[in-house]
Amino acid sequence: MMRKGLLVMMTLLLGLSLSGCNTMSGIGKDIQKGGQAIEKAAKS
C-alpha cells in the first residue's frame, strides 16, 4: 500500500518537473523573439 502511494507521488512530481521545464523553455523563446524584434527595429 505504501509503495503504491510513493509510486504515484513520484510520477506526479516527475510530470510536474517536466512540464515546468517546458514552460521555462517557452518563456526563453518568447524573450529571445522579443529581443530579435528590438534588434531588427534598431537596425532599421
PDB file of N, H, CA, C and O in Angstrom:
ATOM      1  N   MET A   1       0.828  -1.191   0.000  1.00  0.00           N
ATOM      2  CA  MET A   1       0.000   0.000   0.000  1.00  0.00           C
ATOM      3  C   MET A   1       0.876   1.260   0.000  1.00  0.00           C
ATOM      4  O   MET A   1       0.625   2.195  -0.761  1.00  0.00           O
ATOM      5  N   MET A   2       1.878   1.279   0.836  1.00  0.00           N
ATOM      6  H   MET A   2       2.082   0.521   1.455  1.00  0.00           H
ATOM      7  CA  MET A   2       2.763   2.436   0.932  1.00  0.00           C
ATOM      8  C   MET A   2       3.573   2.604  -0.349  1.00  0.00           C
ATOM      9  O   MET A   2       3.828   3.723  -0.794  1.00  0.00           O
ATOM     10  N   ARG A   3       3.965   1.499  -0.923  1.00  0.00           N
ATOM     11  H   ARG A   3       3.757   0.590  -0.561  1.00  0.00           H
ATOM     12  CA  ARG A   3       4.774   1.536  -2.142  1.00  0.00           C
ATOM     13  C   ARG A   3       3.980   2.131  -3.309  1.00  0.00           C
ATOM     14  O   ARG A   3       4.527   2.880  -4.119  1.00  0.00           O
ATOM     15  N   LYS A   4       2.696   1.798  -3.390  1.00  0.00           N
ATOM     16  H   LYS A   4       2.252   1.190  -2.732  1.00  0.00           H
ATOM     17  CA  LYS A   4       1.844   2.318  -4.471  1.00  0.00           C
ATOM     18  C   LYS A   4       1.684   3.838  -4.331  1.00  0.00           C
ATOM     19  O   LYS A   4       1.718   4.558  -5.329  1.00  0.00           O
ATOM     20  N   GLY A   5       1.512   4.317  -3.125  1.00  0.00           N
ATOM     21  H   GLY A   5       1.484   3.732  -2.314  1.00  0.00           H
ATOM     22  CA  GLY A   5       1.388   5.754  -2.879  1.00  0.00           C
ATOM     23  C   GLY A   5       2.664   6.493  -3.254  1.00  0.00           C
ATOM     24  O   GLY A   5       2.622   7.577  -3.836  1.00  0.00           O
ATOM     25  N   LEU A   6       3.791   5.897  -2.916  1.00  0.00           N
ATOM     26  H   LEU A   6       3.825   5.017  -2.443  1.00  0.00           H
ATOM     27  CA  LEU A   6       5.077   6.504  -3.251  1.00  0.00           C
ATOM     28  C   LEU A   6       5.261   6.570  -4.761  1.00  0.00           C
ATOM     29  O   LEU A   6       5.757   7.565  -5.290  1.00  0.00           O
ATOM     30  N   LEU A   7       4.860   5.511  -5.451  1.00  0.00           N
ATOM     31  H   LEU A   7       4.457   4.703  -5.021  1.00  0.00           H
ATOM     32  CA  LEU A   7       4.969   5.475  -6.905  1.00  0.00           C
ATOM     33  C   LEU A   7       4.108   6.563  -7.551  1.00  0.00           C
ATOM     34  O   LEU A   7       4.537   7.221  -8.499  1.00  0.00           O
ATOM     35  N   VAL A   8       2.907   6.744  -7.038  1.00  0.00           N
ATOM     36  H   VAL A   8       2.559   6.209  -6.268  1.00  0.00           H
ATOM     37  CA  VAL A   8       2.012   7.784  -7.562  1.00  0.00           C
ATOM     38  C   VAL A   8       2.608   9.172  -7.330  1.00  0.00           C
ATOM     39  O   VAL A   8       2.583  10.019  -8.223  1.00  0.00           O
ATOM     40  N   MET A   9       3.142   9.402  -6.136  1.00  0.00           N
ATOM     41  H   MET A   9       3.163   8.714  -5.410  1.00  0.00           H
ATOM     42  CA  MET A   9       3.743  10.704  -5.828  1.00  0.00           C
ATOM     43  C   MET A   9       4.948  10.993  -6.711  1.00  0.00           C
ATOM     44  O   MET A   9       5.115  12.116  -7.187  1.00  0.00           O
ATOM     45  N   MET A  10       5.781   9.994  -6.930  1.00  0.00           N
ATOM     46  H   MET A  10       5.646   9.082  -6.543  1.00  0.00           H
ATOM     47  CA  MET A  10       6.964  10.179  -7.771  1.00  0.00           C
ATOM     48  C   MET A  10       6.562  10.468  -9.215  1.00  0.00           C
ATOM     49  O   MET A  10       7.179  11.299  -9.882  1.00  0.00           O
ATOM     50  N   THR A  11       5.530   9.784  -9.693  1.00  0.00           N
ATOM     51  H   THR A  11       5.029   9.109  -9.151  1.00  0.00           H
ATOM     52  CA  THR A  11       5.056  10.021 -11.053  1.00  0.00           C
ATOM     53  C   THR A  11       4.521  11.443 -11.204  1.00  0.00           C
ATOM     54  O   THR A  11       4.803  12.115 -12.196  1.00  0.00           O
ATOM     55  N   LEU A  12       3.758  11.894 -10.227  1.00  0.00           N
ATOM     56  H   LEU A  12       3.529  11.348  -9.421  1.00  0.00           H
ATOM     57  CA  LEU A  12       3.230  13.259 -10.279  1.00  0.00           C
ATOM     58  C   LEU A  12       4.351  14.298 -10.232  1.00  0.00           C
ATOM     59  O   LEU A  12       4.318  15.281 -10.972  1.00  0.00           O
ATOM     60  N   LEU A  13       5.335  14.084  -9.370  1.00  0.00           N
ATOM     61  H   LEU A  13       5.362  13.286  -8.769  1.00  0.00           H
ATOM     62  CA  LEU A  13       6.454  15.023  -9.281  1.00  0.00           C
ATOM     63  C   LEU A  13       7.256  15.063 -10.578  1.00  0.00           C
ATOM     64  O   LEU A  13       7.691  16.129 -11.013  1.00  0.00           O
ATOM     65  N   LEU A  14       7.447  13.911 -11.185  1.00  0.00           N
ATOM     66  H   LEU A  14       7.094  13.045 -10.832  1.00  0.00           H
ATOM     67  CA  LEU A  14       8.171  13.860 -12.453  1.00  0.00           C
ATOM     68  C   LEU A  14       7.408  14.619 -13.531  1.00  0.00           C
ATOM     69  O   LEU A  14       7.999  15.376 -14.301  1.00  0.00           O
ATOM     70  N   GLY A  15       6.097  14.415 -13.583  1.00  0.00           N
ATOM     71  H   GLY A  15       5.618  13.800 -12.958  1.00  0.00           H
ATOM     72  CA  GLY A  15       5.268  15.118 -14.567  1.00  0.00           C
ATOM     73  C   GLY A  15       5.309  16.622 -14.375  1.00  0.00           C
ATOM     74  O   GLY A  15       5.411  17.376 -15.343  1.00  0.00           O
ATOM     75  N   LEU A  16       5.231  17.055 -13.134  1.00  0.00           N
ATOM     76  H   LEU A  16       5.148  16.443 -12.347  1.00  0.00           H
ATOM     77  CA  LEU A  16       5.270  18.498 -12.855  1.00  0.00           C
ATOM     78  C   LEU A  16       6.623  19.101 -13.203  1.00  0.00           C
ATOM     79  O   LEU A  16       6.690  20.209 -13.734  1.00  0.00           O
ATOM     80  N   SER A  17       7.698  18.383 -12.909  1.00  0.00           N
ATOM     81  H   SER A  17       7.643  17.482 -12.478  1.00  0.00           H
ATOM     82  CA  SER A  17       9.027  18.926 -13.209  1.00  0.00           C
ATOM     83  C   SER A  17       9.250  19.009 -14.717  1.00  0.00           C
ATOM     84  O   SER A  17       9.868  19.961 -15.193  1.00  0.00           O
ATOM     85  N   LEU A  18       8.763  18.039 -15.467  1.00  0.00           N
ATOM     86  H   LEU A  18       8.261  17.266 -15.079  1.00  0.00           H
ATOM     87  CA  LEU A  18       8.921  18.088 -16.923  1.00  0.00           C
ATOM     88  C   LEU A  18       8.092  19.206 -17.533  1.00  0.00           C
ATOM     89  O   LEU A  18       8.546  19.873 -18.462  1.00  0.00           O
ATOM     90  N   SER A  19       6.887  19.420 -17.030  1.00  0.00           N
ATOM     91  H   SER A  19       6.518  18.878 -16.275  1.00  0.00           H
ATOM     92  CA  SER A  19       6.058  20.496 -17.566  1.00  0.00           C
ATOM     93  C   SER A  19       6.662  21.848 -17.205  1.00  0.00           C
ATOM     94  O   SER A  19       6.558  22.803 -17.974  1.00  0.00           O
ATOM     95  N   GLY A  20       7.288  21.928 -16.043  1.00  0.00           N
ATOM     96  H   GLY A  20       7.372  21.152 -15.418  1.00  0.00           H
ATOM     97  CA  GLY A  20       7.960  23.170 -15.649  1.00  0.00           C
ATOM     98  C   GLY A  20       9.104  23.506 -16.575  1.00  0.00           C
ATOM     99  O   GLY A  20       9.306  24.675 -16.905  1.00  0.00           O
ATOM    100  N   CYS A  21       9.852  22.518 -16.999  1.00  0.00           N
ATOM    101  H   CYS A  21       9.688  21.569 -16.731  1.00  0.00           H
ATOM    102  CA  CYS A  21      10.967  22.744 -17.930  1.00  0.00           C
ATOM    103  C   CYS A  21      10.436  23.248 -19.265  1.00  0.00           C
ATOM    104  O   CYS A  21      11.019  24.153 -19.862  1.00  0.00           O
ATOM    105  N   ASN A  22       9.358  22.683 -19.728  1.00  0.00           N
ATOM    106  H   ASN A  22       8.884  21.948 -19.243  1.00  0.00           H
ATOM    107  CA  ASN A  22       8.788  23.128 -20.994  1.00  0.00           C
ATOM    108  C   ASN A  22       8.287  24.563 -20.898  1.00  0.00           C
ATOM    109  O   ASN A  22       8.429  25.334 -21.847  1.00  0.00           O
ATOM    110  N   THR A  23       7.712  24.921 -19.776  1.00  0.00           N
ATOM    111  H   THR A  23       7.597  24.295 -19.005  1.00  0.00           H
ATOM    112  CA  THR A  23       7.217  26.282 -19.589  1.00  0.00           C
ATOM    113  C   THR A  23       8.372  27.270 -19.595  1.00  0.00           C
ATOM    114  O   THR A  23       8.291  28.309 -20.250  1.00  0.00           O
ATOM    115  N   MET A  24       9.434  26.966 -18.884  1.00  0.00           N
ATOM    116  H   MET A  24       9.500  26.122 -18.351  1.00  0.00           H
ATOM    117  CA  MET A  24      10.587  27.862 -18.840  1.00  0.00           C
ATOM    118  C   MET A  24      11.231  27.972 -20.218  1.00  0.00           C
ATOM    119  O   MET A  24      11.707  29.041 -20.600  1.00  0.00           O
ATOM    120  N   SER A  25      11.246  26.888 -20.950  1.00  0.00           N
ATOM    121  H   SER A  25      10.860  26.019 -20.640  1.00  0.00           H
ATOM    122  CA  SER A  25      11.799  26.919 -22.307  1.00  0.00           C
ATOM    123  C   SER A  25      10.965  27.838 -23.187  1.00  0.00           C
ATOM    124  O   SER A  25      11.513  28.601 -23.982  1.00  0.00           O
ATOM    125  N   GLY A  26       9.661  27.772 -23.053  1.00  0.00           N
ATOM    126  H   GLY A  26       9.216  27.152 -22.407  1.00  0.00           H
ATOM    127  CA  GLY A  26       8.765  28.628 -23.834  1.00  0.00           C
ATOM    128  C   GLY A  26       8.968  30.099 -23.506  1.00  0.00           C
ATOM    129  O   GLY A  26       8.951  30.945 -24.400  1.00  0.00           O
ATOM    130  N   ILE A  27       9.161  30.407 -22.233  1.00  0.00           N
ATOM    131  H   ILE A  27       9.175  29.720 -21.507  1.00  0.00           H
ATOM    132  CA  ILE A  27       9.404  31.796 -21.830  1.00  0.00           C
ATOM    133  C   ILE A  27      10.708  32.292 -22.436  1.00  0.00           C
ATOM    134  O   ILE A  27      10.787  33.428 -22.903  1.00  0.00           O
ATOM    135  N   GLY A  28      11.722  31.450 -22.430  1.00  0.00           N
ATOM    136  H   GLY A  28      11.658  30.527 -22.051  1.00  0.00           H
ATOM    137  CA  GLY A  28      13.013  31.827 -23.014  1.00  0.00           C
ATOM    138  C   GLY A  28      12.900  32.120 -24.496  1.00  0.00           C
ATOM    139  O   GLY A  28      13.515  33.064 -24.993  1.00  0.00           O
ATOM    140  N   LYS A  29      12.126  31.325 -25.200  1.00  0.00           N
ATOM    141  H   LYS A  29      11.627  30.559 -24.796  1.00  0.00           H
ATOM    142  CA  LYS A  29      11.939  31.549 -26.633  1.00  0.00           C
ATOM    143  C   LYS A  29      11.194  32.855 -26.883  1.00  0.00           C
ATOM    144  O   LYS A  29      11.529  33.592 -27.810  1.00  0.00           O
ATOM    145  N   ASP A  30      10.182  33.146 -26.060  1.00  0.00           N
ATOM    146  H   ASP A  30       9.909  32.547 -25.307  1.00  0.00           H
ATOM    147  CA  ASP A  30       9.439  34.399 -26.209  1.00  0.00           C
ATOM    148  C   ASP A  30      10.336  35.608 -25.982  1.00  0.00           C
ATOM    149  O   ASP A  30      10.265  36.591 -26.720  1.00  0.00           O
ATOM    150  N   ILE A  31      11.174  35.529 -24.964  1.00  0.00           N
ATOM    151  H   ILE A  31      11.231  34.730 -24.365  1.00  0.00           H
ATOM    152  CA  ILE A  31      12.092  36.633 -24.669  1.00  0.00           C
ATOM    153  C   ILE A  31      13.090  36.800 -25.807  1.00  0.00           C
ATOM    154  O   ILE A  31      13.432  37.922 -26.181  1.00  0.00           O
ATOM    155  N   GLN A  32      13.554  35.686 -26.353  1.00  0.00           N
ATOM    156  H   GLN A  32      13.277  34.775 -26.049  1.00  0.00           H
ATOM    157  CA  GLN A  32      14.505  35.745 -27.465  1.00  0.00           C
ATOM    158  C   GLN A  32      13.866  36.408 -28.685  1.00  0.00           C
ATOM    159  O   GLN A  32      14.506  37.231 -29.339  1.00  0.00           O
ATOM    160  N   LYS A  33      12.619  36.066 -29.001  1.00  0.00           N
ATOM    161  H   LYS A  33      12.099  35.397 -28.469  1.00  0.00           H
ATOM    162  CA  LYS A  33      11.930  36.677 -30.139  1.00  0.00           C
ATOM    163  C   LYS A  33      11.720  38.167 -29.911  1.00  0.00           C
ATOM    164  O   LYS A  33      11.830  38.963 -30.843  1.00  0.00           O
ATOM    165  N   GLY A  34      11.419  38.540 -28.679  1.00  0.00           N
ATOM    166  H   GLY A  34      11.330  37.892 -27.922  1.00  0.00           H
ATOM    167  CA  GLY A  34      11.268  39.958 -28.361  1.00  0.00           C
ATOM    168  C   GLY A  34      12.575  40.709 -28.564  1.00  0.00           C
ATOM    169  O   GLY A  34      12.586  41.822 -29.091  1.00  0.00           O
ATOM    170  N   GLY A  35      13.666  40.101 -28.147  1.00  0.00           N
ATOM    171  H   GLY A  35      13.656  39.197 -27.719  1.00  0.00           H
ATOM    172  CA  GLY A  35      14.987  40.714 -28.340  1.00  0.00           C
ATOM    173  C   GLY A  35      15.336  40.849 -29.803  1.00  0.00           C
ATOM    174  O   GLY A  35      15.931  41.848 -30.208  1.00  0.00           O
ATOM    175  N   GLN A  36      14.977  39.863 -30.601  1.00  0.00           N
ATOM    176  H   GLN A  36      14.494  39.051 -30.271  1.00  0.00           H
ATOM    177  CA  GLN A  36      15.246  39.924 -32.036  1.00  0.00           C
ATOM    178  C   GLN A  36      14.427  41.039 -32.683  1.00  0.00           C
ATOM    179  O   GLN A  36      14.917  41.729 -33.577  1.00  0.00           O
ATOM    180  N   ALA A  37      13.194  41.216 -32.243  1.00  0.00           N
ATOM    181  H   ALA A  37      12.795  40.655 -31.517  1.00  0.00           H
ATOM    182  CA  ALA A  37      12.357  42.291 -32.792  1.00  0.00           C
ATOM    183  C   ALA A  37      12.954  43.665 -32.457  1.00  0.00           C
ATOM    184  O   ALA A  37      12.963  44.564 -33.298  1.00  0.00           O
ATOM    185  N   ILE A  38      13.444  43.817 -31.238  1.00  0.00           N
ATOM    186  H   ILE A  38      13.436  43.086 -30.555  1.00  0.00           H
ATOM    187  CA  ILE A  38      14.065  45.090 -30.839  1.00  0.00           C
ATOM    188  C   ILE A  38      15.334  45.327 -31.658  1.00  0.00           C
ATOM    189  O   ILE A  38      15.589  46.442 -32.114  1.00  0.00           O
ATOM    190  N   GLU A  39      16.114  44.283 -31.837  1.00  0.00           N
ATOM    191  H   GLU A  39      15.906  43.378 -31.467  1.00  0.00           H
ATOM    192  CA  GLU A  39      17.359  44.396 -32.612  1.00  0.00           C
ATOM    193  C   GLU A  39      17.047  44.774 -34.060  1.00  0.00           C
ATOM    194  O   GLU A  39      17.735  45.612 -34.642  1.00  0.00           O
ATOM    195  N   LYS A  40      16.029  44.171 -34.637  1.00  0.00           N
ATOM    196  H   LYS A  40      15.469  43.490 -34.164  1.00  0.00           H
ATOM    197  CA  LYS A  40      15.637  44.459 -36.017  1.00  0.00           C
ATOM    198  C   LYS A  40      15.168  45.909 -36.142  1.00  0.00           C
ATOM    199  O   LYS A  40      15.496  46.591 -37.113  1.00  0.00           O
ATOM    200  N   ALA A  41      14.403  46.371 -35.161  1.00  0.00           N
ATOM    201  H   ALA A  41      14.137  45.817 -34.373  1.00  0.00           H
ATOM    202  CA  ALA A  41      13.914  47.755 -35.173  1.00  0.00           C
ATOM    203  C   ALA A  41      15.079  48.738 -35.040  1.00  0.00           C
ATOM    204  O   ALA A  41      15.069  49.803 -35.657  1.00  0.00           O
ATOM    205  N   ALA A  42      16.069  48.384 -34.246  1.00  0.00           N
ATOM    206  H   ALA A  42      16.077  47.519 -33.744  1.00  0.00           H
ATOM    207  CA  ALA A  42      17.212  49.270 -34.042  1.00  0.00           C
ATOM    208  C   ALA A  42      18.065  49.372 -35.306  1.00  0.00           C
ATOM    209  O   ALA A  42      18.665  50.417 -35.558  1.00  0.00           O
ATOM    210  N   LYS A  43      18.129  48.303 -36.105  1.00  0.00           N
ATOM    211  H   LYS A  43      17.642  47.454 -35.901  1.00  0.00           H
ATOM    212  CA  LYS A  43      18.914  48.305 -37.326  1.00  0.00           C
ATOM    213  C   LYS A  43      18.225  49.097 -38.443  1.00  0.00           C
ATOM    214  O   LYS A  43      18.880  49.570 -39.373  1.00  0.00           O
ATOM    215  N   SER A  44      16.909  49.235 -38.342  1.00  0.00           N
ATOM    216  H   SER A  44      16.378  48.851 -37.587  1.00  0.00           H
ATOM    217  CA  SER A  44      16.162  49.924 -39.413  1.00  0.00           C
ATOM    218  C   SER A  44      16.337  51.418 -39.367  1.00  0.00           C
ATOM    219  O   SER A  44      15.774  52.130 -40.198  1.00  0.00           O
TER     220      SER A  44
END
